[in-house]
């Protein structure tokens, strides 16, 4: 049997410089991932179609103001004979009309 060559053995410890380089590369990768892949709140407000909470509250208030009209009877145009019906009643009338066909 031959003795192992002394020159072909690997060091038992990783050099400190290599450890520092690997940690710096990992930190750089983590920073780049955070920088480019994590959305920021300031960027979201610039997206078209995204509304602020105040805008949504205003729209909801306007819709709720119109809600009683959607659930009551009334004239839209009395001369033309156009009436306003509650949504549930209008759906019943449409179902009856389609059942006859």
Contact map, one row per residue, 1 for C-alpha under 8 A:
11100000000000000000000000000000000000000000000000000000000000000000000000000000000000000000000000000
11110000000000000000000000000000000000000000000000000000000000000000000000000000000000000000000000000
11111000000000000000000000000000000000000000000000000000000000000000000000000000000000000000000000000
01111101000000000000000000000000000000000000000000000000000000000000000000000000000000000000000000000
00111111100000000000000000000000000000000000000000000000000000000000000000000000000000000000000000000
00011111100000000000000000000000000000000000000000000000000000000000000000000000000000000000000000000
00001111100000000000000000000000000000000000000000000000000000000000000000000000000000000000000000000
00011111110000000000000000000000000000000000000000000000000000000000000000000000000000000000000000000
00001111111000000000000000000000000000000000000000000000000000000000000000000000000000000000000000000
00000001111100000000000000000000000000000000000000000000000000000000000000000000000000000000000000000
00000000111111000000000000000000000000000000000000000000000000000000000000000000000000000000000000000
00000000011111000000000000000000000000000000000000000000000000000000000000000000000000000000000000000
00000000001111100000000000000000000000000000000000000000000000000000000000000000000000000000000000000
00000000001111110110000000000000000000000000000000000000000000000000000000000000000000000000000000000
00000000000011111110000000000000000000000000000000000000000000000000000000000000000000000000000000000
00000000000001111111000000000000000000000000000000000000000000000000000000000000000000000000000000000
00000000000000111111100000000000000000000000000000000000000000000000000000000000000000000000000000000
00000000000001111111110000000000000000000000000000000000000000000000000000000000000000000000000000000
00000000000001111111111000000000000000000000000000000000000000000000000000000000000000000000000000000
00000000000000011111111100000000000000000000000000000000000000000000000000000000000000000000000000000
00000000000000001111111110000000000000000000000000000000000000000000000000000000000000000000000000000
00000000000000000111111111000000000000000000000000000000000000000000000000000000000000000000000000000
00000000000000000011111111100000000000000000000000000000000000000000000000000000000000000000000000000
00000000000000000001111111110000000000000000000000000000000000000000000000000000000000000000000000000
00000000000000000000111111111000000000000000000000000000000000000000000000000000000000000000000000000
00000000000000000000011111111100000000000000000000000000000000000000000000000000000000000000000000000
00000000000000000000001111111110000000000000000000000000000000000000000000000000000000000000000000000
00000000000000000000000111111111000000000000000000000000000000000000000000000000000000000000000000000
00000000000000000000000011111111100000000000000000000000000000000000000000000000000000000000000000000
00000000000000000000000001111111110000000000000000000000000000000000000000000000000000000000000000000
00000000000000000000000000111111111000000000000000000000000000000000000000000000000000000000000000000
00000000000000000000000000011111111100000000000000000000000000000000000000000000000000000000000000000
00000000000000000000000000001111111111000000000000000000000000000000000000000000000000000000000000000
00000000000000000000000000000111111111000000000000000000000000000000000000000000000000000000000000000
00000000000000000000000000000011111111000000000000000000000000000000000000000000000000000000000000000
00000000000000000000000000000001111111100000000000000000000000000000000000000000000000000000000000000
00000000000000000000000000000000111111100000000000000000000000000000000000000000000000000000000000000
00000000000000000000000000000000111111110000000000000000000000000000000000000000000000000000000000000
00000000000000000000000000000000000111111011000000000000000000000000000000000000000000000000000000000
00000000000000000000000000000000000001111111000000000000000000000000000000000000000000000000000000000
00000000000000000000000000000000000000111111100000000000000000000000000000000000000000000000000000000
00000000000000000000000000000000000000011111110000000000000000000000000000000000000000000000000000000
00000000000000000000000000000000000000111111111000000000000000000000000000000000000000000000000000000
00000000000000000000000000000000000000111111111001000000000000000000000000000000000000000000000000000
00000000000000000000000000000000000000001111111001110000000000000000000000000000000000000000000000000
00000000000000000000000000000000000000000111111101000000000000000000000000000000000000000000000000000
00000000000000000000000000000000000000000011111111000000000000000000000000000000000000000000000000000
00000000000000000000000000000000000000000000011111000000000000000000000000000000000000000000000000000
00000000000000000000000000000000000000000000001111100000000000000000000000000000000000000000000000000
00000000000000000000000000000000000000000001111111110000000000000000000000000000000000000000000000000
00000000000000000000000000000000000000000000100011111111000000000000000000000000000000000000000000000
00000000000000000000000000000000000000000000100001111111000000000000000000000000000000000000000000000
00000000000000000000000000000000000000000000000000111111100000000000000000000000000000000000000000000
00000000000000000000000000000000000000000000000000111111110000000000000000000000000000000000000000000
00000000000000000000000000000000000000000000000000111111111000000000000000000000000000000000000000000
00000000000000000000000000000000000000000000000000111111111100000000000000000000000000000000000000000
00000000000000000000000000000000000000000000000000001111111110000000000000000000000000000000000000000
00000000000000000000000000000000000000000000000000000111111111000000000000000000000000000000000000000
00000000000000000000000000000000000000000000000000000011111111100000000000000000000000000000000000000
00000000000000000000000000000000000000000000000000000001111111110000000000000000000000000000000000000
00000000000000000000000000000000000000000000000000000000111111111000000000000000000000000000000000000
00000000000000000000000000000000000000000000000000000000011111111100000000000000000000000000000000000
00000000000000000000000000000000000000000000000000000000001111111110000000000000000000000000000000000
00000000000000000000000000000000000000000000000000000000000111111111000000000000000000000000000000000
00000000000000000000000000000000000000000000000000000000000011111111000000000000000000000000000000000
00000000000000000000000000000000000000000000000000000000000001111111110000000000000000000000000000000
00000000000000000000000000000000000000000000000000000000000000111111111000000000000000000000000000000
00000000000000000000000000000000000000000000000000000000000000011111111100000000000000000000000000000
00000000000000000000000000000000000000000000000000000000000000000111111110000000000000000000000000000
00000000000000000000000000000000000000000000000000000000000000000111111100000000000111100000000000000
00000000000000000000000000000000000000000000000000000000000000000011111110000000000011100000000000000
00000000000000000000000000000000000000000000000000000000000000000001111111000000000111000000000000000
00000000000000000000000000000000000000000000000000000000000000000000101111100000001111000000000000000
00000000000000000000000000000000000000000000000000000000000000000000000111110000001110000000000000000
00000000000000000000000000000000000000000000000000000000000000000000000011111100111100000000000000000
00000000000000000000000000000000000000000000000000000000000000000000000001111100011100000000000000000
00000000000000000000000000000000000000000000000000000000000000000000000000111111111000000000000000000
00000000000000000000000000000000000000000000000000000000000000000000000000111111111000000000000000000
00000000000000000000000000000000000000000000000000000000000000000000000000001111110000000000000000000
00000000000000000000000000000000000000000000000000000000000000000000000000001111110000000000000000000
00000000000000000000000000000000000000000000000000000000000000000000000000101111111000000000000000000
00000000000000000000000000000000000000000000000000000000000000000000000000111111111100000000000000000
00000000000000000000000000000000000000000000000000000000000000000000000011111100111110000000000000000
00000000000000000000000000000000000000000000000000000000000000000000010111110000011111000000000000000
00000000000000000000000000000000000000000000000000000000000000000000011111000000001111101100000000000
00000000000000000000000000000000000000000000000000000000000000000000011110000000000111111100000000000
00000000000000000000000000000000000000000000000000000000000000000000011000000000000011111110000000000
00000000000000000000000000000000000000000000000000000000000000000000000000000000000001111111000000000
00000000000000000000000000000000000000000000000000000000000000000000000000000000000011111111100000000
00000000000000000000000000000000000000000000000000000000000000000000000000000000000011111111110000000
00000000000000000000000000000000000000000000000000000000000000000000000000000000000000111111111000000
00000000000000000000000000000000000000000000000000000000000000000000000000000000000000011111111100000
00000000000000000000000000000000000000000000000000000000000000000000000000000000000000001111111110000
00000000000000000000000000000000000000000000000000000000000000000000000000000000000000000111111111000
00000000000000000000000000000000000000000000000000000000000000000000000000000000000000000011111111100
00000000000000000000000000000000000000000000000000000000000000000000000000000000000000000001111111110
00000000000000000000000000000000000000000000000000000000000000000000000000000000000000000000111111111
00000000000000000000000000000000000000000000000000000000000000000000000000000000000000000000011111111
00000000000000000000000000000000000000000000000000000000000000000000000000000000000000000000001111111
00000000000000000000000000000000000000000000000000000000000000000000000000000000000000000000000111111
00000000000000000000000000000000000000000000000000000000000000000000000000000000000000000000000011111
